[in-house]
Structures are given as structure tokens and as C-alpha cells.
């Protein structure tokens, strides 16, 4: 689908549509139920898929319409979410987009988030764009968890406490 979207010059529109589909999946379990219903005709399922990606009366791209029809024709609608995530991954690789996941115990200020994003952009010449995904998990107590691609830096208080605990457990095990 990415190659076809690139050929047609509508890759950004298809990417946005796929992101809306993923958001629709997350927001409504009914979408998954409708698509997996064997009694519903393909035309009805296609209508549901097209509605899921439509935005503000904007016409759905021909690429997405044809791709959704192809998936339904081959009875692969159960894999639609997997296909959507795979497309997003391929698109981001093609466009050199990095996803930075930052987990903190409290909400980050906009200025701090922007500063972090600029630092990643400055120190990484491999990416043309950096998207910062912020997550709040109070159970990490303090500090942060920073993830970029396959790399993770866990500087959370929870992780530090676990390291100290494991150190004492190991030390006590050697004494006994």
C-alpha cells in the first residue's frame, strides 16, 4: 500500500487515514466486531471502514478505498489493525520519522517537551522529524523512561529502588 500511495503522491493522506483507523479501533470495540462478523456483506464492511477514516467531509483516498476493498475481497479483515500498524511503521521508516516515548510520573510542561524534542533532532541526523509521545505513569514515582527505537533509558525512581533492592538481596545471599 505504501508503494502505491507513493506512486499516486498521496502517502501523507493515506498515512493520516490509517492513523484515524487505528484511533477508531482503539475508541470502539464495535469496529472490530463489525469487521469480524461473517454475516455482514463486504459492501457494508467497506462502508464502515471508509467512515472510520473519513474526516470533516473530506473524500477518502482512492488508494485507501482500493486497499480496503482488496483486504475485504480476500477475507483478511481480521488482520486490518496489524496491517495498519505495519503501514505506519513502513511510512515512518520511509520518511525518517522517529518516535520518542517519554514516560514520567507527572505531566511534562510543553516547554520541557519541546526542548527534549529539539535535543533529539539536534543530536540525531538520521531523522527528518521527531514525534514525542508522552505517557504519565505515577507508579514510576519520579524520574523518566526514555525510548527511541530499540534503545531505552530507564532513569525512574522505581527502577533505581529495584536496583538497590536487588543489590542488597545479592549481597545477603553471598553472606548466607
N, C-alpha and C positions, 0 to 999 in steps of 0.2 A: 504494500500500500504506500510506503514511503517513496519508493522509486516512481510509482505512478503519480503521486502528488507532486513530486519534484518535476517530473516531465510536464505536468499541467501548470506548474507555477503556483499551486495553491497549498503548499505544505504548511504554511502558518495557519490557514483557515482549517485544514484537516486536523492539525495539532490541537487547535482550540476546541474543535468539535469532539475530539477524543477525550480531552480533559473534562468537557461537560458530561460526556457519557460516564466517565469514571465517577464524577461527582454525583450523578444521578444514581449510579449503583450504590454508592455509599449512603445516599439520603433515603433511598426507598428500596426495601426488600422486594416490593411488588414487581419491580422491573425484572429481577432475576426469576421470579415466579412466572411472570407472563412469558418470558423467553423460553423457559423450560417446559411450558405447557404443551404437550404433544397434540392437543385437540385444537389449538388455535391455528388458523391458517397463516401461511408465510406473509401474506399481504398485511394482515393485522399486526404481526410481529414487526414487519418493516416499518409500519406507521408508528409503532411505539418507539422503535429505535430512532427514527427521524425526529420525533417530538422530543426525545431525550437530549438530542444535540442541538436543537433549534434555539436561536437566541434572538429576542426582540424582533420577531418577524423576518429576520434575515434568512435568505434561502440557503438550504443545506447544499454543500458542495456536491458536484456530480461524482467526484472520487469517493466520498463517503457513502453516497447513495448506492453506487455500483458495488462497493466493497461489502456493505451490509447485505445487499441482495445476494451476493456471491456466498457469503457466510451462511445465510439462511437457506439458500438453494442446496448447499452441501450438508445441511443439518449440523452445523458446528456452532450454533448459538450458545451452547453451554460453555464454550471457550472464549466468548466475546470479551469478558473482562481481562483474561490473560492476554488476548490479542491486543487489547487497548494498552495495557501496561507495557507490552513488548514494543508497540509502536512508539510510545512516549520515550522509552529508553533509546531506541534507534534514532529518533528525531534529535534527542539531546546530544547523543554522540556525534551525529552528523553536523549539528550546529555548534558543537563545542560548548555546551551549556553544563555548568557544574551545579550540583545541588549540595548545599551546605546545610546540614541539620544541626541545630544548636538546641540542646536541652538544658534548661535552667530550672531552679527551684521556684523562681518568681518571674513575672513578666519582664522582659527586657525593654528598655527605653528605645524609642525609634532611633535616636542619635547613636546609641551603642550598636544597634543592629546595622545601621548604615556604615558606621566606622569599621565594623568587622567585615562587612561585605567588601568595602574598598580595600581592606588589607589583603583579603584573599585574591581579589582581582589584581592587585599590585604585585603580589608575590608569585602568582601563577600565570605564566604566559600561555599555558595550554588552553585556557578557557576564554571564549569571547564574551561570555555572560555568566554571572553568578546569581543563583536564586537562593535566598536564605529562607529556610523553613525553621520556624521557631516552635518549640514544644515546651510546655510547662509541666514539670513533674515534681510536685512538692516533696515526694519521698526521697529525692536525691539530697535533700537537706540544704545544701549550698554548693557553690562552685558551678561547674558546667560539664557537659559532654558534647564534644565537637566531632562531627563526622563529615568527611569529604571523600567520596568514592569508597574505596576499601579501607581507608585509614580512619582510626578513631582515637581520640584523646579523651580519656575519662579523668577529669580533674574534679570530680564531685566529692563532696564530703562523705557521702555514703561509701563510695569506693575506697577512700582513704581509711575510713573506720574499719572496713572489711580487711584491708591490707594489714592494719595494725593488729586486729584480732587474729588473723592467720599467722602473723609473725609470733605472737605470744603462744598460740597453740603449738606451733612447730618447736619453739624453744622449750616449752614444757614437756613435749613428747620426748625430746632428747635427754631431759633430766631424769625421767622416769625409767 
